Amino acid sequence: MPGPADGPPVAGGPVIRWVPIGPAAPTDPPEGTLYELLRNRDCAGLRESTLNTAFPAVWKAAEATCQALATDLPADWQQAQAALAGVPGLPPGRCWEIKVTESLHQAVALRTAHPGVQLLVNAAGAGDDCPRQLTGLTVLDGPSAGAAPPSVPFGGGAKVRLEGFFVNVDKVLVDGNPVDVQGTPFGPFEFYAPPAASGATSATVAVVATPPVSGEAALLYADPTPPVPGPTPTTPPTPPPDTSSPPPETPAGATP
């Protein structure tokens, strides 16, 4: 079976759109390192890696598919297909893993659909398929937890999670003022909402990080929703006085 070759797309030929250049950086967590190994089809590097990742099944499938591309043996393609079947559903924020599995699935599907035909791997794609950006906020506690749009009490204090794709967050700015941020290198990242500025009903949230993170998100301030009062209990009505005549008295010694 002819093995895959590298080069630009060929009209009408089966071309694997390989993982693009750009989404990973040297300062990224382990997933960025593994992404670069896969992009370069460094099968040995993937196989020998001891890095801990959030979704190890993705990188197991990456190593298996990398090996299948290198050998083009049917048994290796079967192993790649089986490894891909073990990849769980991925959250929307896991852009690296999503882009990797897209390329892996396409490689397996093309080999299955074109047995005996030489595949072409287009590894020249450039550009950041995983742009680092803040896309929104989720309020985690308080009267509006989980609601959209995200709102917190005027006094602040509610925990808020940043939504989007970014790593190595240095600062979270609320209306330009830094607040403490919590989270591991790859997130999730959370902060406590500060009190609203005098007269303000919203604040703009931005992220300072390396690599840079674009985008802003609005955090709304609102009074906590008061509880809805239940029905007012009523006093049972007083029964009317008994106006019926008392029964006649029985004379002493008489039989009733």
C-alpha positions in Angstrom: 0.0 0.0 0.0 1.6 3.3 -1.0 2.4 5.6 1.9 1.3 9.2 2.4 3.4 12.0 0.9 3.8 15.6 1.8 2.9 18.5 -0.5 0.3 21.0 -1.5 -3.2 19.9 -2.3 -3.8 18.1 -5.6 -7.0 18.6 -7.4 -9.2 15.5 -7.2 -6.7 13.6 -4.9 -7.3 12.5 -1.3 -5.6 15.1 0.9 -5.4 15.0 4.6 -5.7 18.5 6.1 -3.1 18.1 8.8 -3.0 20.1 12.1 -2.0 23.7 11.2 1.0 25.7 12.3 0.3 28.3 14.9 -2.1 27.3 17.7 0.7 26.2 20.1 3.4 28.2 21.8 6.4 27.3 24.0 4.8 28.7 27.1 1.7 26.5 26.7 0.8 23.5 28.9 1.7 19.9 27.9 -1.1 19.9 25.3 0.8 22.5 23.3 4.0 20.4 23.3 2.2 17.3 22.1 0.4 19.3 19.5 3.7 20.4 18.0 5.0 16.8 18.1 1.9 15.6 16.2 2.1 18.5 13.7 5.7 17.4 12.9 4.6 13.7 12.9 7.1 12.9 15.6 5.7 9.5 16.4 8.5 8.6 18.7 8.2 11.8 20.7 4.5 11.2 21.2 5.1 7.6 22.2 7.8 8.4 24.7 6.1 11.4 26.2 5.4 11.3 30.0 3.5 14.6 30.0 0.2 14.6 32.0 -2.8 15.9 30.0 -6.5 16.5 30.7 -7.6 14.1 27.8 -4.9 11.4 27.4 -7.1 9.4 25.0 -6.6 12.2 22.4 -2.9 11.8 22.4 -3.0 8.0 22.5 -5.1 8.3 19.3 -2.6 10.9 17.9 0.3 8.5 18.4 -1.6 5.6 16.8 -2.6 7.6 13.8 0.9 9.1 13.5 2.3 5.5 13.4 -0.3 4.5 10.8 0.7 7.4 8.6 4.3 6.4 8.9 3.9 2.7 8.1 0.6 2.7 6.1 0.0 -0.9 7.4 -3.7 -2.0 7.6 -3.1 -3.2 11.2 -1.8 0.2 12.2 -4.8 1.9 10.6 -7.1 -0.4 12.5 -5.4 0.4 15.8 -5.7 4.1 15.0 -9.4 3.7 14.3 -9.9 1.8 17.6 -7.9 4.5 19.5 -10.1 7.3 18.0 -13.2 5.4 19.1 -12.0 5.8 22.7 -11.8 9.6 22.6 -14.5 11.1 24.8 -16.6 14.1 23.9 -14.6 17.2 24.3 -15.8 20.5 25.8 -15.9 23.5 23.4 -13.0 25.2 25.1 -10.5 22.4 24.4 -9.5 23.8 21.0 -6.2 21.9 20.6 -7.7 18.5 21.2 -10.7 19.3 18.9 -8.4 20.3 16.0 -6.2 17.3 16.6 -9.1 14.8 16.5 -10.6 16.5 13.4 -7.3 15.8 11.5 -7.1 12.2 12.9 -10.6 11.4 11.9 -10.1 12.7 8.4 -6.9 10.7 8.0 -8.6 7.4 9.1 -11.7 8.2 6.9 -9.6 8.9 3.8 -7.6 5.8 4.2 -10.8 3.7 4.6 -12.4 5.4 1.6 -9.3 5.1 -0.7 -7.6 1.8 0.0 -4.5 1.4 -2.1 -4.4 5.0 -3.2 -1.5 7.3 -2.1 -2.7 9.9 0.4 -1.3 13.4 0.5 -0.7 15.2 3.8 -1.1 18.9 3.5 1.0 20.1 6.4 1.6 23.6 5.0 -1.4 25.2 6.6 -0.6 28.2 8.7 -2.6 30.4 10.9 -4.0 30.1 14.4 -6.9 27.8 14.3 -7.2 28.2 18.1 -7.3 32.0 18.6 -6.9 33.0 22.2 -9.9 35.0 23.1 -12.3 35.8 25.9 -15.8 34.9 24.7 -17.9 35.3 27.8 -18.5 34.9 31.5 -20.4 32.5 33.8 -21.5 33.5 37.2 -21.0 30.5 39.5 -22.8 31.5 42.7 -25.3 34.0 44.0 -28.9 34.7 43.0 -28.1 34.7 39.2 -25.7 31.7 39.1 -25.6 30.2 35.6 -28.0 32.8 34.1 -27.4 34.8 30.9 -26.5 37.5 30.7 -24.1 37.1 33.6 -25.0 39.4 36.5 -23.9 39.8 40.1 -25.2 41.8 43.1 -24.1 45.5 43.3 -21.9 44.6 46.3 -20.0 42.0 44.3 -18.6 38.9 45.9 -20.0 36.3 43.5 -17.5 33.9 41.9 -17.2 34.3 38.1 -15.6 32.0 35.5 -13.9 33.2 32.3 -15.1 31.5 29.1 -12.9 31.1 26.0 -9.6 29.7 24.9 -6.5 31.0 26.6 -3.6 29.9 28.8 -1.2 31.5 31.3 -3.6 34.3 32.4 -1.5 37.0 34.1 -4.3 39.4 35.1 -8.0 39.8 34.9 -9.1 43.5 34.5 -12.5 44.7 35.6 -13.0 48.2 34.1 -9.2 48.4 33.9 -8.6 47.4 37.5 -6.8 44.2 38.3 -8.6 41.5 40.4 -7.1 38.3 41.8 -7.5 35.3 39.4 -7.6 31.7 40.3 -6.9 28.6 38.1 -4.4 26.1 36.8 -2.2 27.0 33.7 -4.9 25.8 31.4 -7.9 26.9 33.5 -10.6 27.1 34.3 -9.9 30.7 35.5 -12.1 32.3 38.1 -12.3 35.6 40.0 -14.6 37.2 42.6 -16.6 40.1 41.2 -15.7 43.4 42.8 -18.4 45.8 44.0 -20.0 48.0 41.3 -18.5 51.5 40.8 -20.7 54.3 42.0 -23.8 54.5 39.8 -22.6 51.7 37.4 -24.8 48.9 36.2 -22.1 47.0 34.3 -18.4 46.5 34.0 -16.0 45.4 31.2 -13.8 42.3 31.8 -10.6 41.8 29.9 -7.7 39.3 30.2 -3.9 40.1 30.1 -1.9 37.0 29.2 1.0 35.6 27.2 0.3 34.9 24.3 -2.2 37.8 24.2 -5.9 37.2 24.6 -8.4 39.2 22.6 -12.0 40.0 23.4 -13.9 41.5 26.2 -17.0 40.5 28.2 -19.7 42.4 30.0 -20.5 41.8 33.7 -23.8 43.2 34.8 -24.8 44.4 38.2 -28.3 43.9 39.5 -30.2 43.8 42.8 -30.8 40.3 44.1 -34.2 39.1 43.1 -36.4 39.3 46.3 -38.3 36.1 47.1 -41.9 36.0 45.9 -44.2 36.2 48.9 -46.5 33.3 49.4 -50.2 33.5 50.2 -51.1 35.3 53.4 -52.6 32.9 55.9 -56.2 33.7 57.0 -57.9 33.3 60.4 -60.7 30.8 60.4 -64.1 32.5 60.8 -65.7 32.5 64.2 -68.7 30.3 64.3 -72.1 32.1 65.0 -73.5 31.8 68.5 -75.8 28.8 69.2 -79.4 30.2 69.4 -81.2 26.9 69.7 -83.4 26.2 72.8 -81.8 24.0 75.5 -83.5 20.6 76.0 -86.2 20.4 78.7 -85.0 19.3 82.1 -86.2 15.9 83.3 -87.9 16.0 86.8 -86.0 14.2 89.5 -87.0 10.6 89.9 -88.7 10.5 86.5 -87.7 8.1 83.9 -86.5 9.8 80.8 
